[in-house]
Amino acid sequence: MKAYCIVYETVDDPEGFEEYRTQVMPTIEAYGGKFLVRGGSFTALEGEMPFQRIAMLEFPSRKAAEDWYHSAEYQRILPLRLKSSRCQFIVAEGVA
């Protein structure tokens, strides 16, 4: 069953965040992941949305998504994102 990483974020340091963005794709692709949404325009139809950006990644399974997140390759660049943005990061299983 596919799994999705949903990230709500506000970028405080665009230069630092760009450094992260330039390095993240190979780490995602190594685990069979791909972006479905990457910071595009959105409209909150209900409720408060305290974040400026949304990213959504698709992985072949929850295990693949979690293995990617915890991989040495991603953990090496994760501090770049954490220092340059505030976010909420969720992994959710898709439907069969």
Chimera marker file (.cmm) of the C-alpha trace (Angstrom):
<marker_set name="trace">
<marker id="1" x="0.000" y="0.000" z="0.000" r="1" g="1" b="0" radius="0.5"/>
<marker id="2" x="1.344" y="3.422" z="-0.927" r="1" g="1" b="0" radius="0.5"/>
<marker id="3" x="2.221" y="5.955" z="1.744" r="1" g="1" b="0" radius="0.5"/>
<marker id="4" x="2.374" y="9.719" z="1.662" r="1" g="1" b="0" radius="0.5"/>
<marker id="5" x="4.584" y="12.199" z="3.454" r="1" g="1" b="0" radius="0.5"/>
<marker id="6" x="2.676" y="15.432" z="3.935" r="1" g="1" b="0" radius="0.5"/>
<marker id="7" x="4.728" y="18.419" z="5.002" r="1" g="1" b="0" radius="0.5"/>
<marker id="8" x="3.313" y="21.788" z="6.023" r="1" g="1" b="0" radius="0.5"/>
<marker id="9" x="6.046" y="24.388" z="6.315" r="1" g="1" b="0" radius="0.5"/>
<marker id="10" x="7.016" y="28.004" z="6.578" r="1" g="1" b="0" radius="0.5"/>
<marker id="11" x="10.445" y="28.864" z="5.221" r="1" g="1" b="0" radius="0.5"/>
<marker id="12" x="12.306" y="31.401" z="7.361" r="1" g="1" b="0" radius="0.5"/>
<marker id="13" x="15.666" y="31.202" z="5.569" r="1" g="1" b="0" radius="0.5"/>
<marker id="14" x="15.196" y="30.815" z="1.781" r="1" g="1" b="0" radius="0.5"/>
<marker id="15" x="18.921" y="30.418" z="1.098" r="1" g="1" b="0" radius="0.5"/>
<marker id="16" x="19.321" y="27.650" z="3.652" r="1" g="1" b="0" radius="0.5"/>
<marker id="17" x="16.173" y="25.968" z="2.416" r="1" g="1" b="0" radius="0.5"/>
<marker id="18" x="17.408" y="26.107" z="-1.187" r="1" g="1" b="0" radius="0.5"/>
<marker id="19" x="20.549" y="24.258" z="-0.116" r="1" g="1" b="0" radius="0.5"/>
<marker id="20" x="18.287" y="21.502" z="1.256" r="1" g="1" b="0" radius="0.5"/>
<marker id="21" x="16.137" y="21.456" z="-1.901" r="1" g="1" b="0" radius="0.5"/>
<marker id="22" x="19.147" y="20.969" z="-4.163" r="1" g="1" b="0" radius="0.5"/>
<marker id="23" x="20.158" y="17.829" z="-2.252" r="1" g="1" b="0" radius="0.5"/>
<marker id="24" x="16.891" y="16.117" z="-1.322" r="1" g="1" b="0" radius="0.5"/>
<marker id="25" x="15.731" y="14.547" z="-4.624" r="1" g="1" b="0" radius="0.5"/>
<marker id="26" x="18.338" y="11.764" z="-4.859" r="1" g="1" b="0" radius="0.5"/>
<marker id="27" x="17.525" y="10.696" z="-1.304" r="1" g="1" b="0" radius="0.5"/>
<marker id="28" x="13.794" y="10.461" z="-2.133" r="1" g="1" b="0" radius="0.5"/>
<marker id="29" x="14.288" y="8.664" z="-5.446" r="1" g="1" b="0" radius="0.5"/>
<marker id="30" x="16.565" y="6.065" z="-3.811" r="1" g="1" b="0" radius="0.5"/>
<marker id="31" x="13.509" y="4.841" z="-1.852" r="1" g="1" b="0" radius="0.5"/>
<marker id="32" x="11.062" y="4.911" z="-4.761" r="1" g="1" b="0" radius="0.5"/>
<marker id="33" x="9.553" y="8.236" z="-3.751" r="1" g="1" b="0" radius="0.5"/>
<marker id="34" x="8.382" y="11.193" z="-5.796" r="1" g="1" b="0" radius="0.5"/>
<marker id="35" x="6.854" y="14.598" z="-5.188" r="1" g="1" b="0" radius="0.5"/>
<marker id="36" x="3.144" y="15.027" z="-5.892" r="1" g="1" b="0" radius="0.5"/>
<marker id="37" x="3.028" y="18.560" z="-4.494" r="1" g="1" b="0" radius="0.5"/>
<marker id="38" x="6.053" y="20.777" z="-3.959" r="1" g="1" b="0" radius="0.5"/>
<marker id="39" x="5.230" y="24.237" z="-2.681" r="1" g="1" b="0" radius="0.5"/>
<marker id="40" x="2.572" y="25.114" z="-5.241" r="1" g="1" b="0" radius="0.5"/>
<marker id="41" x="-0.288" y="27.530" z="-4.698" r="1" g="1" b="0" radius="0.5"/>
<marker id="42" x="-3.057" y="26.320" z="-2.381" r="1" g="1" b="0" radius="0.5"/>
<marker id="43" x="-6.301" y="27.549" z="-0.831" r="1" g="1" b="0" radius="0.5"/>
<marker id="44" x="-7.424" y="26.614" z="2.683" r="1" g="1" b="0" radius="0.5"/>
<marker id="45" x="-11.152" y="26.003" z="2.277" r="1" g="1" b="0" radius="0.5"/>
<marker id="46" x="-11.736" y="25.258" z="5.959" r="1" g="1" b="0" radius="0.5"/>
<marker id="47" x="-9.875" y="26.043" z="9.162" r="1" g="1" b="0" radius="0.5"/>
<marker id="48" x="-6.724" y="27.969" z="9.885" r="1" g="1" b="0" radius="0.5"/>
<marker id="49" x="-3.593" y="27.235" z="7.894" r="1" g="1" b="0" radius="0.5"/>
<marker id="50" x="-0.566" y="28.544" z="9.790" r="1" g="1" b="0" radius="0.5"/>
<marker id="51" x="1.964" y="27.370" z="7.181" r="1" g="1" b="0" radius="0.5"/>
<marker id="52" x="2.994" y="28.927" z="3.846" r="1" g="1" b="0" radius="0.5"/>
<marker id="53" x="3.896" y="25.813" z="1.843" r="1" g="1" b="0" radius="0.5"/>
<marker id="54" x="2.752" y="22.247" z="1.366" r="1" g="1" b="0" radius="0.5"/>
<marker id="55" x="4.784" y="19.349" z="0.031" r="1" g="1" b="0" radius="0.5"/>
<marker id="56" x="3.444" y="15.849" z="-0.539" r="1" g="1" b="0" radius="0.5"/>
<marker id="57" x="5.569" y="12.855" z="-1.429" r="1" g="1" b="0" radius="0.5"/>
<marker id="58" x="4.410" y="9.423" z="-2.525" r="1" g="1" b="0" radius="0.5"/>
<marker id="59" x="6.308" y="6.249" z="-1.611" r="1" g="1" b="0" radius="0.5"/>
<marker id="60" x="5.568" y="2.636" z="-2.555" r="1" g="1" b="0" radius="0.5"/>
<marker id="61" x="4.947" y="1.760" z="1.113" r="1" g="1" b="0" radius="0.5"/>
<marker id="62" x="5.019" y="3.155" z="4.620" r="1" g="1" b="0" radius="0.5"/>
<marker id="63" x="8.212" y="1.197" z="5.237" r="1" g="1" b="0" radius="0.5"/>
<marker id="64" x="9.867" y="2.854" z="2.223" r="1" g="1" b="0" radius="0.5"/>
<marker id="65" x="8.782" y="6.304" z="3.457" r="1" g="1" b="0" radius="0.5"/>
<marker id="66" x="10.050" y="5.695" z="6.974" r="1" g="1" b="0" radius="0.5"/>
<marker id="67" x="13.256" y="4.052" z="5.738" r="1" g="1" b="0" radius="0.5"/>
<marker id="68" x="13.893" y="7.136" z="3.576" r="1" g="1" b="0" radius="0.5"/>
<marker id="69" x="13.257" y="9.543" z="6.458" r="1" g="1" b="0" radius="0.5"/>
<marker id="70" x="15.576" y="7.626" z="8.800" r="1" g="1" b="0" radius="0.5"/>
<marker id="71" x="18.254" y="6.927" z="6.167" r="1" g="1" b="0" radius="0.5"/>
<marker id="72" x="21.759" y="8.239" z="6.716" r="1" g="1" b="0" radius="0.5"/>
<marker id="73" x="21.522" y="10.157" z="3.427" r="1" g="1" b="0" radius="0.5"/>
<marker id="74" x="18.394" y="12.060" z="4.455" r="1" g="1" b="0" radius="0.5"/>
<marker id="75" x="19.460" y="12.545" z="8.069" r="1" g="1" b="0" radius="0.5"/>
<marker id="76" x="22.645" y="14.208" z="6.768" r="1" g="1" b="0" radius="0.5"/>
<marker id="77" x="20.640" y="16.981" z="5.042" r="1" g="1" b="0" radius="0.5"/>
<marker id="78" x="17.658" y="17.153" z="7.417" r="1" g="1" b="0" radius="0.5"/>
<marker id="79" x="19.349" y="19.775" z="9.651" r="1" g="1" b="0" radius="0.5"/>
<marker id="80" x="19.330" y="22.148" z="6.656" r="1" g="1" b="0" radius="0.5"/>
<marker id="81" x="15.525" y="21.979" z="6.518" r="1" g="1" b="0" radius="0.5"/>
<marker id="82" x="15.104" y="22.150" z="10.272" r="1" g="1" b="0" radius="0.5"/>
<marker id="83" x="17.310" y="25.250" z="10.550" r="1" g="1" b="0" radius="0.5"/>
<marker id="84" x="15.659" y="27.062" z="7.651" r="1" g="1" b="0" radius="0.5"/>
<marker id="85" x="11.968" y="26.297" z="8.220" r="1" g="1" b="0" radius="0.5"/>
<marker id="86" x="9.232" y="25.471" z="10.690" r="1" g="1" b="0" radius="0.5"/>
<marker id="87" x="7.059" y="22.532" z="9.774" r="1" g="1" b="0" radius="0.5"/>
<marker id="88" x="4.752" y="19.668" z="10.558" r="1" g="1" b="0" radius="0.5"/>
<marker id="89" x="5.726" y="16.353" z="8.914" r="1" g="1" b="0" radius="0.5"/>
<marker id="90" x="3.247" y="13.484" z="8.659" r="1" g="1" b="0" radius="0.5"/>
<marker id="91" x="3.416" y="9.994" z="7.142" r="1" g="1" b="0" radius="0.5"/>
<marker id="92" x="0.032" y="8.535" z="6.185" r="1" g="1" b="0" radius="0.5"/>
<marker id="93" x="-0.901" y="5.263" z="4.544" r="1" g="1" b="0" radius="0.5"/>
<marker id="94" x="-2.936" y="5.415" z="1.362" r="1" g="1" b="0" radius="0.5"/>
<marker id="95" x="-6.032" y="3.345" z="0.638" r="1" g="1" b="0" radius="0.5"/>
<marker id="96" x="-5.986" y="-0.079" z="-0.950" r="1" g="1" b="0" radius="0.5"/>
<link id1="1" id2="2" r="1" g="1" b="0" radius="0.2"/>
<link id1="2" id2="3" r="1" g="1" b="0" radius="0.2"/>
<link id1="3" id2="4" r="1" g="1" b="0" radius="0.2"/>
<link id1="4" id2="5" r="1" g="1" b="0" radius="0.2"/>
<link id1="5" id2="6" r="1" g="1" b="0" radius="0.2"/>
<link id1="6" id2="7" r="1" g="1" b="0" radius="0.2"/>
<link id1="7" id2="8" r="1" g="1" b="0" radius="0.2"/>
<link id1="8" id2="9" r="1" g="1" b="0" radius="0.2"/>
<link id1="9" id2="10" r="1" g="1" b="0" radius="0.2"/>
<link id1="10" id2="11" r="1" g="1" b="0" radius="0.2"/>
<link id1="11" id2="12" r="1" g="1" b="0" radius="0.2"/>
<link id1="12" id2="13" r="1" g="1" b="0" radius="0.2"/>
<link id1="13" id2="14" r="1" g="1" b="0" radius="0.2"/>
<link id1="14" id2="15" r="1" g="1" b="0" radius="0.2"/>
<link id1="15" id2="16" r="1" g="1" b="0" radius="0.2"/>
<link id1="16" id2="17" r="1" g="1" b="0" radius="0.2"/>
<link id1="17" id2="18" r="1" g="1" b="0" radius="0.2"/>
<link id1="18" id2="19" r="1" g="1" b="0" radius="0.2"/>
<link id1="19" id2="20" r="1" g="1" b="0" radius="0.2"/>
<link id1="20" id2="21" r="1" g="1" b="0" radius="0.2"/>
<link id1="21" id2="22" r="1" g="1" b="0" radius="0.2"/>
<link id1="22" id2="23" r="1" g="1" b="0" radius="0.2"/>
<link id1="23" id2="24" r="1" g="1" b="0" radius="0.2"/>
<link id1="24" id2="25" r="1" g="1" b="0" radius="0.2"/>
<link id1="25" id2="26" r="1" g="1" b="0" radius="0.2"/>
<link id1="26" id2="27" r="1" g="1" b="0" radius="0.2"/>
<link id1="27" id2="28" r="1" g="1" b="0" radius="0.2"/>
<link id1="28" id2="29" r="1" g="1" b="0" radius="0.2"/>
<link id1="29" id2="30" r="1" g="1" b="0" radius="0.2"/>
<link id1="30" id2="31" r="1" g="1" b="0" radius="0.2"/>
<link id1="31" id2="32" r="1" g="1" b="0" radius="0.2"/>
<link id1="32" id2="33" r="1" g="1" b="0" radius="0.2"/>
<link id1="33" id2="34" r="1" g="1" b="0" radius="0.2"/>
<link id1="34" id2="35" r="1" g="1" b="0" radius="0.2"/>
<link id1="35" id2="36" r="1" g="1" b="0" radius="0.2"/>
<link id1="36" id2="37" r="1" g="1" b="0" radius="0.2"/>
<link id1="37" id2="38" r="1" g="1" b="0" radius="0.2"/>
<link id1="38" id2="39" r="1" g="1" b="0" radius="0.2"/>
<link id1="39" id2="40" r="1" g="1" b="0" radius="0.2"/>
<link id1="40" id2="41" r="1" g="1" b="0" radius="0.2"/>
<link id1="41" id2="42" r="1" g="1" b="0" radius="0.2"/>
<link id1="42" id2="43" r="1" g="1" b="0" radius="0.2"/>
<link id1="43" id2="44" r="1" g="1" b="0" radius="0.2"/>
<link id1="44" id2="45" r="1" g="1" b="0" radius="0.2"/>
<link id1="45" id2="46" r="1" g="1" b="0" radius="0.2"/>
<link id1="46" id2="47" r="1" g="1" b="0" radius="0.2"/>
<link id1="47" id2="48" r="1" g="1" b="0" radius="0.2"/>
<link id1="48" id2="49" r="1" g="1" b="0" radius="0.2"/>
<link id1="49" id2="50" r="1" g="1" b="0" radius="0.2"/>
<link id1="50" id2="51" r="1" g="1" b="0" radius="0.2"/>
<link id1="51" id2="52" r="1" g="1" b="0" radius="0.2"/>
<link id1="52" id2="53" r="1" g="1" b="0" radius="0.2"/>
<link id1="53" id2="54" r="1" g="1" b="0" radius="0.2"/>
<link id1="54" id2="55" r="1" g="1" b="0" radius="0.2"/>
<link id1="55" id2="56" r="1" g="1" b="0" radius="0.2"/>
<link id1="56" id2="57" r="1" g="1" b="0" radius="0.2"/>
<link id1="57" id2="58" r="1" g="1" b="0" radius="0.2"/>
<link id1="58" id2="59" r="1" g="1" b="0" radius="0.2"/>
<link id1="59" id2="60" r="1" g="1" b="0" radius="0.2"/>
<link id1="60" id2="61" r="1" g="1" b="0" radius="0.2"/>
<link id1="61" id2="62" r="1" g="1" b="0" radius="0.2"/>
<link id1="62" id2="63" r="1" g="1" b="0" radius="0.2"/>
<link id1="63" id2="64" r="1" g="1" b="0" radius="0.2"/>
<link id1="64" id2="65" r="1" g="1" b="0" radius="0.2"/>
<link id1="65" id2="66" r="1" g="1" b="0" radius="0.2"/>
<link id1="66" id2="67" r="1" g="1" b="0" radius="0.2"/>
<link id1="67" id2="68" r="1" g="1" b="0" radius="0.2"/>
<link id1="68" id2="69" r="1" g="1" b="0" radius="0.2"/>
<link id1="69" id2="70" r="1" g="1" b="0" radius="0.2"/>
<link id1="70" id2="71" r="1" g="1" b="0" radius="0.2"/>
<link id1="71" id2="72" r="1" g="1" b="0" radius="0.2"/>
<link id1="72" id2="73" r="1" g="1" b="0" radius="0.2"/>
<link id1="73" id2="74" r="1" g="1" b="0" radius="0.2"/>
<link id1="74" id2="75" r="1" g="1" b="0" radius="0.2"/>
<link id1="75" id2="76" r="1" g="1" b="0" radius="0.2"/>
<link id1="76" id2="77" r="1" g="1" b="0" radius="0.2"/>
<link id1="77" id2="78" r="1" g="1" b="0" radius="0.2"/>
<link id1="78" id2="79" r="1" g="1" b="0" radius="0.2"/>
<link id1="79" id2="80" r="1" g="1" b="0" radius="0.2"/>
<link id1="80" id2="81" r="1" g="1" b="0" radius="0.2"/>
<link id1="81" id2="82" r="1" g="1" b="0" radius="0.2"/>
<link id1="82" id2="83" r="1" g="1" b="0" radius="0.2"/>
<link id1="83" id2="84" r="1" g="1" b="0" radius="0.2"/>
<link id1="84" id2="85" r="1" g="1" b="0" radius="0.2"/>
<link id1="85" id2="86" r="1" g="1" b="0" radius="0.2"/>
<link id1="86" id2="87" r="1" g="1" b="0" radius="0.2"/>
<link id1="87" id2="88" r="1" g="1" b="0" radius="0.2"/>
<link id1="88" id2="89" r="1" g="1" b="0" radius="0.2"/>
<link id1="89" id2="90" r="1" g="1" b="0" radius="0.2"/>
<link id1="90" id2="91" r="1" g="1" b="0" radius="0.2"/>
<link id1="91" id2="92" r="1" g="1" b="0" radius="0.2"/>
<link id1="92" id2="93" r="1" g="1" b="0" radius="0.2"/>
<link id1="93" id2="94" r="1" g="1" b="0" radius="0.2"/>
<link id1="94" id2="95" r="1" g="1" b="0" radius="0.2"/>
<link id1="95" id2="96" r="1" g="1" b="0" radius="0.2"/>
</marker_set>
